[in-house]
Amino acid sequence: MQAARKVPMVANPSAGQAQPPNRLAVLEAALNHIDQGFSLIDTELRLVAWNASFIQLLDFPAEMVYEGATFESLVRFNALRGDYGPGDAEAQVAERVALARRFEPHEIERTRPDGRVLHVRGTPVPGWGFITVYTDVTAQRRAEAQLAEQVAELERRVAERTSELRLSEAQMRLITDSLPALIAYFDHKKAYRYINRGYQEWFGLDPARLDQVSAREYLGHETYASIRPNVARAFAGEPVSYEYEARCVDGRVRMARTTLIPEKSADGTVIGCFELTFDVSELRRAQELLSQAQKMEALGQLTGGLAHDFNNMLTVIIGNLGALRELRSDEAVTEFIDPALAAARRGAELIRALLGFARRQPLESQAAEVGPLVATVVNLLRRSLPEGLEVGLDAGELPLWAWVDASHLQDALVNLVLNSRDAQASSVVVKVGADTLSPQRAFELQAKPGSYIRIDVRDDGHGMDAATRSRVFEPFFTTKRPGTGTGLGMSMVYGFVRQSDGAVAIDSAPGAGTTVTLWLPVARGAAAHLLAEAGGESGHRPEPALELALLVEDDTQVRKVVRRALVDLGFAVLEAENGTEALQMLEYTPRIQLVLSDVVMPGAVDGREVARQALARGVPRVALMSGYVPGDQRDAGEVPMLGKPFTKRQLADFLQRQVQARVAGPAHG
């Protein structure tokens, strides 16, 4: 945090070259992608840190915002341009500076002169000063105002029509029955005097038999108890609105919003209430999806950014320990090296899971027949699962091909089946089939409508409640006891499926088991891909003893480890520490047979540009390596990607696959 006090969290678009990424820079970049404004002032009321949204939301001139700028100068600028409304500007400044010196938490909303509504939340940071978060809630407040106006307008119309049509029950019923709402009236004894047809559709109530209508009965005792205080407020003379879940006669659970309008006699006594109820289920669903998408995207940016530095460090650790393990084979040394290597590999798996959630991991997607892949996982797990857990497979009769990374799909299925085991299920069924996502369902899942390969993993375990379902894809969230899980399994499944242009959904309830459904894109041209695969079976291992490799990596220690691995594999190695230097070597060294480049590097030339230039110059083998791929660079195109960290054996296997791919020719998706 000391570094954060010294470095403003604002991107500088005028800088000529990007600086080498580090954890602080990645965090700053992530904060600059967040829509909320952020500022930190110290105990002397001077600006220490901020992000780009802070300047944008408060519309400050760029020259005013700098490290050490006084809180008073920013407030005075706002006061002089009328942000705080009419009044003496200096008095407004003095008042706000005095309040700020108290360093007390606060939460307010302020409407700027341009009509934008900002939600301002300030929190003291002991030893640092005060952190403030600014959120633009203009759209939300406008939507609420519009909804309130619509409700008020409808309430006004209902009141007018009820007064005008009191002598015409038939005409009143015709109007109210045609509205997409539940309309009712009950007296001071809470006895219903009128209900429209909506009550019959929702709860199976007969409008002609009002003597049998009881809110306690049709809502249920628990729901009725939760809304009872609102009814009491209405009988006290206060119009009131509230939301609750209503279980309907057709089995559906709707989110209902009810408004009660008290009717008063001439002396002010409440003699009854008008009741107006709307189904707001779709509105709440849309709000939840938006909130979840924003939260997942923010988490994905942070976790994906941190992975870059960690993977570089793990590459150095694993590479050096592996080399030492090869040099020293005595028991005293291996006793210490092997546990260290195992721990580093577990760290690499943890980072891989984080990248899976963040959708930044390199995928080797290709046409894959899903049935055999699933059968392999099921057969493998049957031998290791408890005897009381029965695992079934329904792969259908027709071959189903998906465009997917087969190994990541199998990892995802293993995670899902093991979760069913941990949910104390007695049976798990994995079902594979073809399915189509309708536009409505695709919108709910944030996917594209069309044809998919669908995989259902269904168990009869203890299930999940709504609160657990809402968080199940978050990294490090787990319901397992400490020490039995990292909380990354479901987040990895989510990230892998979304990165594969698919969708994932969970259907679960306490005591009713859980069904996790994966939708994967259908592979096009699977037959052509199989021919290419068959042609590559006769490939042979490369003999790189006479080949020249160009290694491009800005991290000195990582470059040293990878260079040693390439030399051990028989390559002569040229090294470049940035893209510009690599392009110069490509121009003046015509016999390069392999280019292996990092993706993210400082300077104007990144790894992808190096790869493009190498391919254009006819280099036989070109590959990229990365521990983290930014969101706008994830498409590797024709260039294969090797994920960091990796061992010498993994590097050799990777290069072998590239030779086989050259023999087989390009695959078709």
C-alpha positions in Angstrom: 0.0 0.0 0.0 3.0 2.4 0.4 3.5 2.3 -3.4 -0.2 3.1 -3.9 0.3 6.4 -2.0 3.1 7.4 -4.4 1.7 6.4 -7.8 -1.6 8.0 -9.0 -4.1 5.3 -10.1 -4.7 7.1 -13.5 -3.7 5.9 -16.9 -1.4 8.2 -18.9 -2.4 8.0 -22.5 0.4 10.3 -23.6 3.1 8.0 -22.4 5.2 6.6 -25.2 5.7 3.1 -24.0 3.9 0.9 -21.4 5.9 0.1 -18.3 6.7 -3.5 -17.3 3.6 -5.0 -15.7 3.6 -5.6 -11.9 0.9 -6.3 -9.4 0.4 -2.6 -8.6 0.2 -1.6 -12.2 -2.3 -4.4 -12.9 -4.4 -3.3 -9.9 -4.3 0.3 -11.1 -5.3 -0.8 -14.6 -8.2 -2.9 -13.3 -9.4 0.1 -11.2 -9.3 2.3 -14.3 -11.7 -0.2 -16.0 -14.2 0.0 -13.1 -17.2 2.3 -13.7 -17.1 3.6 -10.2 -15.0 6.6 -9.3 -12.4 6.2 -6.5 -10.3 8.7 -4.5 -8.1 8.5 -1.5 -7.1 11.6 0.6 -4.6 11.6 3.4 -4.9 13.0 6.9 -3.9 16.4 5.6 -6.8 16.4 3.1 -4.5 16.0 0.1 -5.2 13.7 -2.8 -3.1 10.5 -2.8 -4.8 8.1 -5.3 -7.7 8.1 -7.8 -8.8 6.3 -10.9 -10.0 7.5 -14.3 -13.7 7.3 -13.5 -13.2 9.7 -10.6 -12.2 12.4 -13.1 -14.9 11.5 -15.6 -17.8 11.3 -13.1 -17.0 14.6 -11.4 -15.9 16.3 -14.6 -12.6 17.7 -13.2 -10.0 19.3 -15.5 -7.1 16.9 -15.8 -4.6 19.5 -14.6 -6.5 19.8 -11.3 -6.1 16.2 -10.4 -2.6 15.3 -9.3 -0.9 13.8 -6.3 -1.0 16.3 -3.5 -4.0 18.3 -4.8 -5.9 19.7 -1.9 -9.5 18.5 -1.1 -10.3 22.2 -0.6 -9.3 23.1 -4.2 -11.6 20.4 -5.7 -14.5 21.4 -3.5 -14.0 25.1 -4.4 -14.1 24.2 -8.1 -17.4 22.4 -7.6 -18.9 25.2 -5.5 -17.9 27.9 -8.1 -19.6 26.0 -10.9 -22.8 25.5 -8.9 -22.5 21.8 -8.1 -23.8 22.4 -4.6 -26.7 24.6 -5.6 -27.3 28.3 -4.9 -25.6 30.0 -2.0 -22.3 31.5 -0.9 -19.5 29.4 -2.5 -17.0 30.1 0.3 -19.5 29.1 2.9 -20.1 25.8 1.0 -16.4 25.1 0.8 -15.8 25.8 4.5 -18.8 23.6 5.5 -17.5 20.6 3.4 -13.9 21.0 4.5 -15.0 21.1 8.2 -17.0 17.9 7.7 -14.1 16.2 5.9 -11.8 16.9 8.8 -14.0 14.8 11.1 -13.1 11.7 8.9 -16.5 10.2 9.7 -18.1 7.6 7.4 -20.9 9.0 5.2 -23.2 7.9 2.4 -25.1 10.5 0.3 -26.5 11.1 -3.1 -25.8 14.3 -5.1 -27.4 15.5 -8.3 -24.9 17.4 -10.5 -26.0 20.4 -12.6 -26.0 18.2 -15.7 -28.7 16.0 -14.1 -26.3 13.1 -13.3 -27.0 11.5 -9.9 -23.9 10.3 -8.0 -24.0 8.0 -5.0 -21.1 9.0 -2.7 -19.8 6.7 0.0 -16.9 7.7 2.2 -15.0 5.5 4.6 -12.1 6.4 6.9 -8.9 4.4 6.4 -7.0 4.3 9.7 -3.5 5.6 9.3 -4.1 6.7 5.7 -7.0 9.2 5.5 -10.3 8.8 3.7 -11.4 6.7 0.8 -14.5 7.7 -1.3 -16.3 5.7 -3.9 -18.5 7.5 -6.5 -21.2 5.5 -8.3 -23.3 6.9 -11.2 -26.9 5.8 -10.3 -28.6 8.1 -12.8 -30.1 5.3 -14.9 -31.2 3.5 -11.8 -32.9 6.5 -10.3 -34.6 7.4 -13.6 -35.8 3.9 -13.8 -37.2 4.0 -10.3 -38.8 7.4 -10.9 -40.3 6.1 -14.1 -41.6 3.0 -12.3 -42.9 5.2 -9.5 -44.6 7.4 -12.0 -46.2 4.5 -13.7 -47.4 3.0 -10.4 -48.7 6.4 -9.3 -50.4 6.9 -12.6 -52.0 3.5 -12.5 -53.0 4.0 -8.9 -54.5 7.3 -9.8 -56.4 5.7 -12.7 -57.6 2.8 -10.5 -58.8 5.2 -7.8 -60.6 7.4 -10.4 -62.2 4.4 -12.1 -63.2 2.8 -8.8 -64.9 6.0 -7.8 -66.7 6.5 -11.1 -67.8 2.9 -11.5 -68.8 2.1 -8.0 -72.4 1.7 -9.2 -71.4 -0.5 -12.1 -69.8 -3.7 -10.8 -69.9 -5.4 -14.2 -68.1 -2.5 -16.0 -65.5 -2.2 -13.2 -64.7 -5.9 -13.3 -64.4 -5.8 -17.1 -61.7 -3.1 -16.8 -59.8 -4.5 -13.9 -59.8 -8.0 -15.3 -58.1 -6.8 -18.5 -55.2 -5.2 -16.6 -52.0 -7.3 -16.2 -52.1 -6.9 -12.4 -53.9 -8.2 -9.3 -56.4 -5.6 -8.0 -58.4 -6.0 -4.8 -60.1 -4.1 -2.0 -60.4 -5.2 1.6 -62.1 -3.5 4.5 -60.9 -2.5 8.0 -61.5 -6.1 9.2 -59.2 -7.4 6.4 -62.1 -9.0 4.7 -61.9 -8.9 0.9 -64.8 -7.1 -0.8 -63.4 -7.3 -4.3 -60.7 -9.3 -6.3 -60.1 -9.3 -10.0 -59.4 -12.3 -12.3 -55.7 -12.1 -11.7 -56.2 -13.7 -8.3 -57.9 -16.6 -10.0 -55.0 -17.0 -12.4 -52.3 -16.7 -9.6 -53.9 -18.5 -6.6 -57.0 -20.3 -8.0 -59.4 -18.0 -6.0 -63.0 -17.5 -7.1 -63.9 -13.8 -7.3 -67.6 -14.8 -6.7 -66.8 -16.4 -3.3 -65.0 -13.6 -1.4 -66.0 -15.1 1.9 -63.5 -17.9 1.4 -60.6 -15.6 0.5 -57.9 -15.3 3.2 -54.5 -13.8 2.5 -53.0 -16.0 5.3 -54.3 -19.1 3.4 -53.4 -18.3 -0.2 -50.0 -16.7 0.6 -49.0 -19.2 3.3 -48.3 -18.5 6.9 -44.6 -17.7 6.5 -45.1 -15.2 3.6 -48.1 -13.6 5.3 -46.1 -13.1 8.5 -43.4 -11.3 6.5 -45.9 -8.8 4.9 -48.0 -8.3 7.9 -46.1 -5.2 9.2 -46.7 -3.5 5.8 -50.5 -4.1 6.1 -50.3 -2.5 9.6 -48.7 0.6 8.1 -51.4 0.8 5.5 -54.1 0.7 8.2 -52.2 3.5 10.0 -52.9 5.6 6.9 -49.6 5.3 5.1 -49.5 4.2 1.4 -46.9 1.3 1.3 -45.2 -0.8 -1.3 -43.3 -4.1 -0.7 -42.0 -7.1 -2.5 -42.2 -10.8 -1.6 -42.2 -14.3 -3.2 -45.6 -15.7 -4.0 -46.1 -19.4 -4.8 -48.9 -19.7 -7.4 -51.4 -22.4 -8.1 -49.5 -23.5 -11.2 -46.3 -24.2 -9.2 -44.5 -21.1 -10.3 -42.8 -18.8 -7.7 -43.3 -15.2 -8.7 -41.6 -12.1 -7.3 -44.6 -9.8 -6.5 -44.6 -6.1 -5.9 -47.8 -4.9 -4.0 -48.9 -1.4 -3.3 -51.6 -0.8 -0.6 -53.5 2.5 -0.7 -55.6 3.3 2.3 -59.1 4.6 1.9 -60.1 7.1 4.5 -63.5 8.3 5.7 -64.4 11.9 6.2 -63.0 11.9 9.7 -59.7 10.4 8.5 -60.3 6.9 9.7 -59.0 4.1 7.5 -61.9 2.1 6.4 -60.1 -0.2 3.9 -57.3 -0.6 1.5 -56.9 -0.8 -2.3 -54.4 -3.5 -3.3 -52.4 -3.4 -6.5 -49.9 -6.2 -7.3 -47.5 -6.6 -10.2 -45.3 -9.5 -11.3 -41.8 -8.1 -11.3 -40.0 -11.4 -11.7 -38.4 -10.6 -15.1 -37.3 -7.1 -13.8 -35.6 -8.6 -10.8 -34.0 -11.4 -13.0 -32.6 -8.8 -15.4 -31.2 -6.8 -12.5 -29.6 -9.9 -10.9 -28.0 -10.9 -14.3 -26.6 -7.4 -14.7 -25.2 -7.3 -11.2 -23.7 -10.8 -11.6 -22.1 -10.0 -14.9 -20.5 -6.8 -13.6 -19.2 -8.6 -10.5 -17.8 -11.5 -12.5 -16.1 -9.2 -15.0 -14.5 -7.2 -12.2 -13.3 -10.3 -10.5 -12.1 -11.7 -13.8 -10.0 -8.7 -14.6 -8.3 -8.7 -11.1 -7.6 -12.4 -11.0 -6.4 -12.5 -14.6 -4.0 -9.6 -14.1 -2.4 -11.0 -11.0 -1.7 -14.3 -12.8 0.9 -12.8 -15.1 3.5 -12.1 -12.4 2.8 -15.3 -10.5 3.2 -17.4 -13.6 6.5 -15.8 -14.4 7.8 -16.5 -10.9 6.6 -20.1 -11.0 8.3 -20.6 -14.4 11.6 -19.5 -12.8 11.0 -21.7 -9.7 10.0 -24.9 -11.6 12.6 -24.4 -14.3 15.5 -24.0 -11.9 14.3 -26.8 -9.5 13.8 -29.1 -12.4 17.3 -28.4 -13.7 18.8 -28.9 -10.2 16.8 -32.2 -9.9 18.4 -33.5 -13.1 21.9 -32.5 -11.9 21.7 -33.9 -8.4 20.0 -37.2 -7.8 21.3 -38.0 -4.3 18.6 -38.7 -1.7 19.6 -35.8 0.6 19.0 -33.2 -2.2 15.8 -34.8 -3.7 14.3 -34.9 -0.2 14.1 -31.1 -0.4 13.7 -30.5 -4.2 10.8 -32.9 -4.8 8.4 -31.2 -2.2 9.4 -27.8 -3.5 8.6 -28.9 -7.1 5.3 -30.4 -6.0 4.3 -27.2 -4.2 5.3 -25.1 -7.2 3.2 -27.3 -9.4 0.2 -26.9 -7.1 0.7 -23.2 -7.3 0.6 -23.5 -11.1 -2.6 -25.4 -10.9 -4.1 -22.7 -8.7 -3.2 -20.0 -11.1 -4.6 -22.1 -14.0 -7.9 -22.3 -12.1 -7.9 -18.6 -11.6 -7.2 -18.0 -15.3 -10.0 -20.4 -16.1 -12.4 -18.3 -14.1 -11.0 -15.1 -15.6 -11.3 -16.6 -19.1 -7.7 -15.8 -19.8 -6.3 -19.3 -20.1 -5.0 -20.5 -23.6 -7.4 -23.0 -25.0 -6.6 -25.6 -27.7 -10.1 -25.9 -29.0 -10.9 -28.4 -31.8 -13.7 -30.6 -33.1 -14.2 -33.3 -30.4 -16.7 -36.1 -30.1 -18.3 -35.5 -26.7 -19.7 -38.9 -26.0 -16.3 -40.8 -25.8 -14.7 -37.9 -23.8 -17.5 -38.1 -21.2 -17.4 -41.9 -21.1 -13.7 -41.8 -20.4 -14.2 -39.5 -17.4 -17.1 -41.6 -16.1 -15.2 -44.9 -16.4 -12.2 -43.4 -14.7 -14.1 -42.0 -11.8 -16.2 -45.1 -11.1 -13.1 -46.8 -9.8 -12.3 -44.1 -7.3 -15.7 -43.0 -6.1 -17.3 -44.4 -2.9 -19.2 -47.7 -3.4 -22.5 -46.2 -2.5 -22.3 -43.6 -5.3 -23.8 -44.8 -8.6 -22.6 -43.0 -11.7 -24.7 -43.4 -14.9 -24.0 -42.2 -18.5 -26.5 -41.4 -21.2 -24.5 -40.4 -24.3 -27.2 -41.1 -26.9 -26.8 -43.1 -30.0 -25.6 -40.4 -32.5 -22.1 -39.0 -32.4 -22.2 -35.4 -31.2 -19.3 -33.1 -32.0 -18.4 -29.9 -30.1 -15.8 -27.2 -30.7 -14.0 -27.4 -27.4 -10.7 -28.0 -25.6 -11.1 -31.7 -24.7 -8.7 -31.8 -21.7 -10.4 -28.8 -20.1 -13.8 -30.3 -20.7 -12.8 -33.5 -19.0 -11.3 -31.5 -16.1 -14.7 -29.7 -15.8 -16.6 -32.9 -15.7 -14.3 -34.3 -13.0 -15.0 -31.3 -10.9 -18.8 -31.6 -11.3 -18.9 -35.3 -10.5 -16.7 -34.8 -7.4 -18.9 -32.0 -6.3 -21.9 -34.4 -6.5 -19.9 -36.8 -4.3 -19.2 -34.1 -1.7 -23.0 -33.3 -1.8 -23.6 -36.8 -0.4 -25.4 -37.9 -3.5 -26.3 -41.6 -4.0 -26.5 -41.3 -7.8 -25.0 -39.1 -10.5 -26.2 -39.2 -14.1 -24.2 -37.5 -17.0 -26.4 -37.0 -20.0 -25.2 -35.8 -23.4 -27.5 -34.5 -26.2 -28.1 -31.9 -28.8 -30.2 -28.8 -27.8 -31.2 -25.4 -29.0 -31.1 -22.2 -27.0 -34.1 -20.0 -27.8 -33.5 -16.2 -27.9 -35.2 -15.8 -24.5 -33.2 -18.6 -22.8 -30.0 -17.4 -24.5 -30.5 -13.9 -23.1 -30.9 -15.3 -19.6 -27.7 -17.3 -20.0 -25.8 -14.4 -21.7 -25.1 -16.6 -24.8 -26.0 -16.6 -28.5 -29.2 -18.4 -29.6 -28.8 -21.5 -31.7 -27.6 -25.1 -31.7 -25.4 -26.5 -28.9 -24.1 -29.7 -27.5 -25.7 -30.0 -24.0 -24.2 -31.9 -21.1 -26.2 -32.4 -17.9 -24.6 -33.6 -14.7 -27.6 -34.4 -12.4 -27.3 -35.7 -8.8 -29.7 -36.4 -5.9 -27.5 -34.8 -3.2 -28.5 -32.3 -0.6 -28.8 -29.4 -3.1 -28.3 -25.7 -2.7 -30.4 -22.7 -1.5 -30.8 -19.5 -3.5 -28.0 -17.7 -1.6 -25.5 -20.5 -2.4 -26.6 -20.7 -6.0 -26.0 -16.9 -6.5 -22.3 -17.3 -5.4 -21.4 -20.7 -6.6 -19.2 -19.5 -9.5 -17.2 -17.0 -7.4 -13.6 -17.9 -6.9 -12.7 -19.2 -3.5 -16.3 -19.5 -2.5 -17.0 -23.0 -1.0 -19.4 -24.7 1.3 -16.9 -27.5 2.1 -15.2 -27.7 5.4 -11.8 -26.0 5.7 -8.9 -27.9 4.1 -11.1 -30.0 1.7 -11.3 -27.6 -1.2 -9.9 -24.4 -2.7 -13.3 -23.0 -3.9 -12.0 -22.8 -7.5 -13.6 -25.8 -9.1 -16.9 -24.3 -10.1 -15.3 -20.9 -11.0 -12.9 -22.8 -13.4 -15.9 -24.6 -15.0 -17.7 -21.3 -15.5 -14.6 -19.6 -17.0 -13.8 -22.5 -19.3 -17.4 -22.8 -20.7 -17.8 -19.0 -21.2 -14.4 -18.8 -22.9 -15.5 -21.6 -25.2 -18.5 -19.4 -26.3 -20.8 -21.7 -24.3 -23.2 -21.3 -21.4 -23.6 -22.8 -18.0 -26.6 -23.0 -15.6 -27.5 -24.5 -12.3 -30.8 -25.9 -11.2 -30.8 -26.8 -7.5 -32.9 -26.7 -4.3 -32.3 -27.9 -0.8 -33.2 -31.6 -0.6 -33.9 -31.8 -4.4 -30.4 -32.4 -5.8 -28.5 -30.4 -8.3 -28.3 -30.3 -12.1 -25.4 -28.4 -13.7 -25.9 -27.9 -17.5 -23.2 -27.0 -19.9 -24.0 -25.8 -23.5 -21.0 -26.1 -25.8 -20.8 -24.8 -29.4 -21.4 -27.3 -32.2 -18.3 -28.2 -34.2 -18.6 -27.3 -37.9 -16.6 -29.4 -40.5 -15.8 -32.2 -38.0 -15.1 -34.7 -40.8 -12.4 -32.5 -42.4 -10.9 -32.1 -39.0 -10.8 -35.9 -38.5 -9.0 -36.3 -41.8 -6.4 -33.8 -40.7 -6.0 -35.7 -37.5 -5.5 -39.0 -39.3 -2.9 -37.5 -41.6 -0.9 -36.4 -38.6 -0.6 -39.8 -36.9 2.6 -40.6 -38.9 4.4 -37.5 -37.6 7.9 -38.0 -36.2 9.7 -36.3 -33.4 11.8 -33.3 -34.4 15.5 -33.4 -34.5 16.3 -29.8 -33.5 20.1 -30.3 -33.1 20.9 -28.1 -36.1 17.9 -25.7 -35.6 18.2 -22.1 -34.5 15.6 -20.7 -32.1 14.8 -17.1 -31.3 13.6 -16.7 -27.7 11.7 -13.4 -27.0 11.1 -12.7 -23.3 11.4 -9.4 -21.3 11.8 -11.1 -17.9 15.5 -12.0 -17.5 15.0 -14.9 -15.1 12.2 -16.5 -17.2 14.3 -16.0 -20.3 17.2 -17.8 -18.6 15.1 -20.8 -17.6 13.4 -21.2 -21.1 16.8 -20.7 -22.9 18.3 -23.6 -20.8 15.4 -25.8 -21.7 15.7 -25.1 -25.4 19.5 -25.7 -25.3 18.8 -29.1 -23.5 16.4 -29.9 -26.3 19.2 -29.4 -28.9 18.5 -25.8 -30.1 21.0 -23.0 -30.7 19.3 -20.0 -29.1 19.2 -16.3 -29.9 17.7 -14.1 -27.2 15.7 -10.8 -27.5 14.3 -8.9 -24.5 11.6 -7.0 -26.4 9.7 -7.1 -29.7 11.7 -4.4 -31.4 14.9 -6.3 -30.8 13.3 -9.5 -32.0 12.2 -8.0 -35.3 15.8 -6.8 -36.0 17.1 -10.3 -35.4 14.5 -11.8 -37.7 15.6 -9.3 -40.4 19.3 -10.1 -40.2 19.2 -13.8 -39.3 17.5 -15.7 -42.1 18.1 -19.3 -40.8 15.8 -19.1 -37.7 13.7 -22.3 -37.5 11.7 -21.5 -34.3 10.4 -18.3 -32.8 9.1 -18.7 -29.2 7.8 -15.3 -27.8 6.1 -14.0 -24.7 2.8 -12.3 -25.5 2.8 -9.3 -23.2 6.0 -7.2 -23.4 6.9 -3.5 -23.0 7.2 -1.3 -26.0 5.2 -0.8 -29.2 5.8 -4.4 -30.5 4.2 -7.2 -28.6 4.5 -11.0 -29.0 1.7 -11.2 -31.5 3.3 -8.7 -33.8 6.6 -10.7 -33.6 4.7 -13.9 -34.5 3.0 -12.2 -37.5 6.3 -10.9 -38.8 7.9 -14.4 -38.2 5.2 -16.1 -40.2 5.4 -13.5 -42.9 9.2 -14.3 -43.2 8.5 -18.0 -43.5 9.8 -19.2 -40.1 8.7 -22.9 -40.0 7.6 -22.9 -36.3 6.2 -19.9 -34.4 4.7 -20.2 -31.0 3.6 -17.8 -28.2 3.9 -18.3 -24.4 2.0 -16.5 -21.7 0.9 -16.7 -18.1 -1.8 -14.2 -18.8 -3.5 -13.0 -22.0 -5.4 -9.7 -21.8 -9.1 -9.7 -22.8 -8.6 -8.0 -26.1 -5.7 -10.4 -27.2 -7.2 -13.8 -26.4 -7.7 -14.9 -29.9 -4.4 -16.7 -30.9 -5.5 -17.2 -34.5 -3.1 -19.6 -36.3 -0.3 -19.2 -33.6 -0.2 -21.9 -30.9 -0.1 -20.8 -27.3 2.0 -22.4 -24.5 0.8 -21.5 -21.0 3.3 -20.5 -18.2 4.6 -22.0 -16.1 5.9 -25.1 -18.0 8.6 -27.8 -17.5 11.2 -28.8 -20.1 9.1 -32.0 -20.8 6.0 -29.9 -21.4 8.0 -27.6 -23.8 9.3 -30.7 -25.7 5.8 -32.1 -26.0 4.5 -28.8 -27.2 7.1 -28.5 -29.9 6.4 -32.1 -30.9 2.7 -31.3 -31.4 3.7 -28.3 -33.6 5.7 -30.7 -35.8 2.7 -33.1 -36.1 0.4 -30.2 -36.8 2.7 -29.1 -39.7 2.5 -32.7 -41.1 -1.3 -33.0 -40.7 -2.1 -29.5 -42.1 -4.6 -27.0 -40.6 -7.8 -28.3 -38.8 -11.2 -27.0 -39.7 -13.6 -25.7 -37.2 
